[in-house]
Amino acid sequence: MPTYLLDTNHLSPLVTIGHKLREQVLGQIEEGTQFAVCVPVVTEMVVGISLLPRALQNRAAWRVLQPLFPCFPLDAADADVAAELRIDLRKRGWQLETVDALIAAVALRHDLILLTRDRDFQAVPQLRTENWLA
């Protein structure tokens, strides 16, 4: 079965009990599908859920869910790939933010399918993406 890397827009809804995506991802985990996150996604997500009115509940929900999602760290190789992606895409007229380039680098390095609704990733060569929020 494929392994998925969650982008922030697919990870954040998981802290909301009853959210359709939460039920889908948890159901897939029960069936053996593997999901992961990476450091930039966790950072973005924790900031985002902490600024909402339900910050305490959101953070508590994340602490419960966090063990289900292995977290890929970043290293110098990821930084190099992210930089090359940004340079290449910029030459072709696409702007990819540094955080998104790092997320893409992790997905490419570990051969993961990126779950995202961010269209900026479409320009990244060989990156496989899916949008479960469509």
C-alpha positions as CSV (number, residue, x, y, z in Angstrom):
1,M,0.0,0.0,0.0
2,P,1.2,3.5,-0.7
3,T,2.5,5.8,2.0
4,Y,1.2,9.3,2.2
5,L,2.8,12.5,3.4
6,L,0.2,14.9,4.8
7,D,0.4,18.6,3.9
8,T,-0.8,21.1,6.4
9,N,-4.2,21.5,4.8
10,H,-4.7,17.7,5.1
11,L,-3.3,17.4,8.6
12,S,-5.1,20.3,10.4
13,P,-8.6,19.0,9.9
14,L,-7.7,15.8,11.7
15,V,-7.9,17.5,15.0
16,T,-11.6,18.1,14.5
17,I,-13.7,15.2,15.7
18,G,-16.4,14.3,13.1
19,H,-14.5,15.9,10.2
20,K,-14.9,13.8,7.1
21,L,-11.2,13.7,6.4
22,R,-10.4,12.6,9.9
23,E,-12.8,9.7,9.6
24,Q,-11.3,8.8,6.2
25,V,-7.7,8.9,7.3
26,L,-8.3,7.0,10.5
27,G,-10.3,4.4,8.6
28,Q,-7.4,4.0,6.2
29,I,-4.9,3.7,9.0
30,E,-7.1,0.8,10.4
31,E,-6.9,-0.8,7.0
32,G,-3.1,-0.6,7.1
33,T,-2.4,2.5,5.0
34,Q,0.6,4.4,6.2
35,F,0.6,8.2,6.7
36,A,3.5,10.4,7.8
37,V,4.2,14.1,8.3
38,C,7.4,16.2,8.2
39,V,8.8,18.9,10.4
40,P,7.6,21.9,8.3
41,V,4.1,20.5,8.2
42,V,4.0,19.9,11.9
43,T,5.2,23.4,12.6
44,E,2.7,25.1,10.3
45,M,-0.1,22.9,11.7
46,V,0.6,23.5,15.3
47,V,0.8,27.3,14.8
48,G,-2.5,27.2,12.8
49,I,-4.5,25.1,15.3
50,S,-3.1,27.1,18.2
51,L,-4.4,30.4,16.9
52,L,-8.0,29.2,16.7
53,P,-10.6,29.7,19.5
54,R,-10.4,25.9,20.2
55,A,-6.7,26.0,20.7
56,L,-6.6,23.9,23.8
57,Q,-8.9,21.2,22.4
58,N,-7.0,21.2,19.1
59,R,-3.6,20.8,20.8
60,A,-5.0,18.0,23.0
61,A,-6.4,16.2,19.9
62,W,-3.0,16.5,18.2
63,R,-1.2,15.0,21.1
64,V,-3.5,12.0,20.8
65,L,-3.1,11.7,17.0
66,Q,0.6,12.5,16.8
67,P,1.8,8.9,17.5
68,L,-0.1,7.7,14.4
69,F,2.0,9.9,12.1
70,P,5.8,9.2,11.9
71,C,7.6,12.5,11.4
72,F,10.4,12.8,8.8
73,P,13.1,15.2,9.8
74,L,14.9,17.4,7.4
75,D,18.6,17.2,6.5
76,A,21.1,18.9,4.2
77,A,20.1,16.7,1.3
78,D,16.5,17.9,1.6
79,A,17.7,21.5,1.8
80,D,19.7,21.0,-1.4
81,V,16.7,19.4,-3.3
82,A,14.4,22.1,-2.1
83,A,16.8,24.8,-3.2
84,E,17.1,23.2,-6.7
85,L,13.4,22.8,-7.0
86,R,12.9,26.5,-6.2
87,I,15.5,27.6,-8.7
88,D,14.2,25.3,-11.4
89,L,10.6,26.2,-11.0
90,R,11.4,29.9,-10.8
91,K,13.2,29.7,-14.1
92,R,10.0,28.1,-15.5
93,G,7.8,30.9,-14.1
94,W,6.5,29.1,-11.0
95,Q,7.0,30.4,-7.4
96,L,7.3,27.7,-4.8
97,E,7.7,28.8,-1.2
98,T,10.6,27.4,0.8
99,V,8.4,25.5,3.2
100,D,6.6,23.9,0.3
101,A,9.9,23.1,-1.4
102,L,11.0,21.3,1.7
103,I,7.8,19.3,1.9
104,A,8.2,18.3,-1.7
105,A,11.8,17.3,-1.1
106,V,10.8,15.0,1.7
107,A,8.0,13.4,-0.4
108,L,10.3,12.9,-3.3
109,R,13.2,11.5,-1.2
110,H,10.9,8.9,0.5
111,D,8.7,8.2,-2.5
112,L,5.6,9.4,-0.8
113,I,2.3,10.6,-2.2
114,L,1.6,14.1,-1.0
115,L,-1.9,14.7,0.2
116,T,-2.5,18.4,-0.5
117,R,-4.9,20.8,-2.0
118,D,-2.1,23.3,-2.8
119,R,-1.9,23.7,-6.6
120,D,1.7,25.0,-6.3
121,F,2.9,21.4,-6.0
122,Q,1.6,20.5,-9.5
123,A,4.7,22.1,-11.0
124,V,7.1,19.9,-9.1
125,P,8.5,17.2,-11.5
126,Q,7.8,13.6,-10.4
127,L,5.9,14.6,-7.3
128,R,2.8,12.5,-6.9
129,T,-0.1,14.4,-5.2
130,E,-3.7,13.6,-4.3
131,N,-6.4,15.9,-2.9
132,W,-8.8,14.1,-0.5
133,L,-10.5,17.4,0.3
134,A,-11.9,17.9,-3.2
